[in-house]
Amino acid sequence: MNKRVLLVSFGIAAVLFLLWRTDFSTLGTVLFSFNPNTLLLLCLLQLLTIVLIARQWQLIISAAGSSLDMTAVMGILMAGTFVETVTPAVKAGGEAVKTVLLRDKAGITLAEAGAITAAQKTLSLIGFSCLALLSTGHVLFTVGTLSSLRQPILAGLLFLAMLLLLLISLVFRPTLFSRFLPARLHSGITRYQQTIKRMCVRPQWLAGQLMLALLIWMLFAAKTIIIGTNLGLEVTAFQAASVTYISYMLGMVPLLPGGLGTVEASMTAGLSAFGIPAAFGLAAALILRLVSFWFVFLLSAIWLLAQRLRPVFSYADSK
């Protein structure tokens, strides 16, 4: 069986297991009571998230000395997003696709494209790490009932710290990796180092990018807060945000495609720690993932299909 199909199957199986362990009647009642207008609002917020990410890419590409219009950047992101949803988390497969497409569309070298991709990932991770650390501190030190999740949370923090340390080390101590990596990757590391240092000499621009990264990640928490309010969950906005970031942090561990199953389980357990019944917690997790995972997957598939069919329609119009 194809590895990607197998991984997606495991992810879906994990979600089905959560459904099996939950009261179906209560879960169904909660899901069907969700306001369709609120679901539309969540989809619009997700579209805003995608546009902001594309804008961040466009600004980083410009800072690196190249330029692409928004349509081209969106095409790159949609292709990468499609691959991300069928490969294990941390988006390694999607980032590789983005790098190759960026090289082709911007007319730059693979090393330059890889440096831009890594720079965007670094900014995004720094923004996310700030929010994840605040969330973890709040949860670990204020909610004793989360003791069962203490080890997974700490493991997620360790993985996130190692990922950030790797990216930062590539800037300040690239020689640590030169001896272990193939020679063809050395130019990519050098380009990444140059790109990050070029950003650092423009503190106002860098601060703006970090604020943009924070805003993008805060939109994820905003969706959870809106869902919780609509479902009548008795949690504060900060509690809902904390559970969101911890769930996505655990979802970053490269086990299943897009963190499928991991995020849902983590969010259900996190909300349960704040006294939310499992059926309500799982309903909130499923709605959030419907918008942030499945809606984005469908959107990327439609975009790619439209791009494939564009030459056909152009040919038909010319006749």
N, C-alpha and C positions, 0 to 999 in steps of 0.2 A: 504493500500500500504506500502511496505517496506520503512522504514525511509530513508535508504541510497539512494534507487532509487528515492524517492521524492526529496531529497536534490540535487542529480545530475540533476534531471529534472529542478529544480529551477535554477541551475547554467546555464544549456544549454538555458533555457528560457531567462535568463538575457543576454546571448550573442546574442540570436536571436533578442531580443529587440533592442540591439545596432545596429545590422545589418539592422533592419527595419527602424531605425531612420537615417541611412546613405544612401548616394547616391549609389545604387547598381552598376550602370554602372561604376562609377569612382572607386569604391572599387574593382570590378572585374578586371578592367584594371590594377590597381596597383598590385593586387595579382598575376595576370598572367604574369606581367612584371618582377617579381622577379626572379633573376638568380638561376637556379637549383644547380649550383656549389656552390653558396653561402649558399644555404640551406644545402647542404652536409657538408660544413665547420661548420655550426652552430650545426649540429648533432654531428660532431666530437668533438666540444667544449663541448657539453653536456655530451658526453661519458667521456671526460677528467674530467669534474666536478664530475661525479659519481665515477670515480676511485679515485680522490682526497678525496672525502668524505669517501670512503671505507678505504683509507689509514689513514685518521684521526681517524676513529673508531678503526682500528687495533693498532695504537699507544697508544690510550687511554686504550684499553683493556690490552695491554702490561704493561702500567704504573700502572694499577690496580692489576697486579700480575697474569694475565691469558695470554693465547695466542690462536690465531686462524689464520689460513692461509687466504689469500686474497679471495679464492673461497668461503669459509664458510662465511666470512664477507659480500661478495657480495650477497650471498643467503639471508642473514638476511635483508640486505638493500632493495633488490628487493621485498621481501615479505612485508616489512614495507611500501615501496613506493606504492605498489598496493593498500594497505588499505588506505593510505593517500589520494589517488586520489578520493576515494569514501566516505570520511568522512570530516566533517568540518575542516577548516584550523587550523593552529598551530600544526597539525600532531599528535594530542593526540592518535588517534586510531592506527596510524602507529608506534608510539613510544612504545605503549603497546605490539604490535606484536613483535617488535624488542627485547624488554626486555625478553619476554617469550622464543623466539628462541635463544637469547644469553645465557640464563640460560641453555637451553637444550644442545646446541652445545659446550659451554665452560665448562660445568659441574660445574657451580657455583650456589650459592643460588639466589633466585629471588631478594633479597635485594641488592646483589652485582651487579647483572645485571641491576637493576633499577638505581643504583648509576652511573654506566658507561654510561647508556643512558642519564641520567640527566646531567652528566658532559659534554658530547658531545654537548647537547643542549645548555648548558650554554656558552661554548666556541663559538659556532656558533652565538648565540644571541649577545654576546659581540661584535664580529666582525661586525655583521650586524648593530647593534645599532650605532656604530661609523660612518658607511657610511650613515645610515638613518638620523642621526642628522646633518651631514654635508649637505646632500641633502635638508633636511627640512629648515635649516637655509638659504641656498642659494635661495630656491624657495620663501619662505615666505617674505624675505626681499628685493628681487630684482624683483619679478614679481607681480605687482599689480593686474593683471587680474586674478590671482588665488584666489581672495578673496572668491569666491563661494566654493572653496575647502578648505578654511582655517580651518573650523570646523572639517570636516572629517580627515584632516591631524593631527590636534591637538588631536583628539580622538584616532587616530592610535598611536601617540606618547605616549599618556597616557596609552594605553593598553600595549604597548611595555615596558614602564617604570615599570608598575605594574608586568609584567611577570619577568623582570630582578630582581626587588626588591624581589619578592617571592623566586627566586632561590638563591639570595645572602643571604636572611634572613635565609634560611634553613641551611646555612653554619655557620653564625655567631650568630644567635639567634634561634636555633631550638626549644627551649622551648616555643616560641610563638605559635607554631603549635601543640605541643604535646598534649595539653589539648583538642584540637578540632578534632584530627585525631584518627582513630582506633589504638589499640595497635599493630596490625600486621604491620602497616606502620612505626612504630617507628624505627625498625631496618634498614629499607630502608633509612630513613633520616640520621641515624647515619653513614651508609655506604657512603652516598653521601657526608656528611661532611668530613669524613676521606679521601675520594678520592680527593676532591678539595684541602684539606690541603696538601695532599701528592704531588699534582701538584705544589702548591705554593712554596714548599721548593726546587723546581728545576726550578729556574727562567729562565734559558736558554731554557729548554724544554718547559716551559709554553709560553715563547715569541715565540718560533717556532710554537706552536699550534695556537696561536692567529694570527700569520702571515699567517698560512695555512687557517684559517677561513676567513681572509680578502681576500686572493687570490680566494677562492671558490666563495665568494660573488661578487668579482670584475669580475669574468667570466660572471656573469649574465648581468652586465652592458656592458661588451665587446660585447655580443651578440646583445644588443639593438643598440650599436654604429655601428656595422657591418650592421645591418638591415637598420638603418637610412641612412648610406652611400650608400647602394645599391638602396634604394628608392629615393635618392636625397633629403632627408629632410634637411632643412636649420636650423639645431640645432648644437650647439657645443657638443663635447664629454661629457663635464661636465653636460650640460643640459640634454642630453639623459640619463646619469647615474643617475642624480637626480630624473628624472621621474621614472626610473626603481625601485629605492629603495623605493620611496614613494608609488608606486603602490603595491610592494610586502609587504610593511609595512601595508597598508590597507587590503591587501589580507590575512594577518595573523589573522585578527579579525575573530573568529570562527563563520562565518555565513553560508558559502557555501563550498562544498568540494574543497580542493586545492585552495581556493580563486577564483573559477571559476566564471566569470562574474565581480567580484569586481576588479580584477587586470586589465582586459580588459577595463572596464569603467574608472578606475583611470588613466591608461596610455593614453587613448584617450583624456581625459580632460586635463591631464598634458601637452601633446604635443600641444593641441589646445591653451593652455595658451602661448606657445612660437610661436604662429602664424602658426602652422601646420594645414591644413584642416582636418576635422574630418575623412574623408575617408582614408587619408594617415595615420593619427594617429591610426585608428582602424586596418588598414592593418598591421602596424608595431606591434601592440599588438597581433593580431591573429597569425602572423608568430612566434613571440617570444614564445607564449603559445603553438603553435604547436610543437615547439622543446622542451621547458622546462616542458610541462605538458603532452600533448598527446603522444609525442614520448617516454617519460619516462614511461608513463602508458603502452603503447604497449610493450616496452622493458621488463618491469617487468612481464607482463602477459605471454610473450613468455618464459622468464626465468623460471617462475613457472610451466608453462606447460611442459617445457623440463625436469624439475626436477621430475614432476609427471610421465613422460613417461620413464625416465631413467631405472627404474627397469624392464619395459616391454622390452626395447631394450637389456638390459643385459641378460635377460632370453632367448630372441630369439638368441643372439649370442652364448650362451652356448649350444644350441641345434645343 
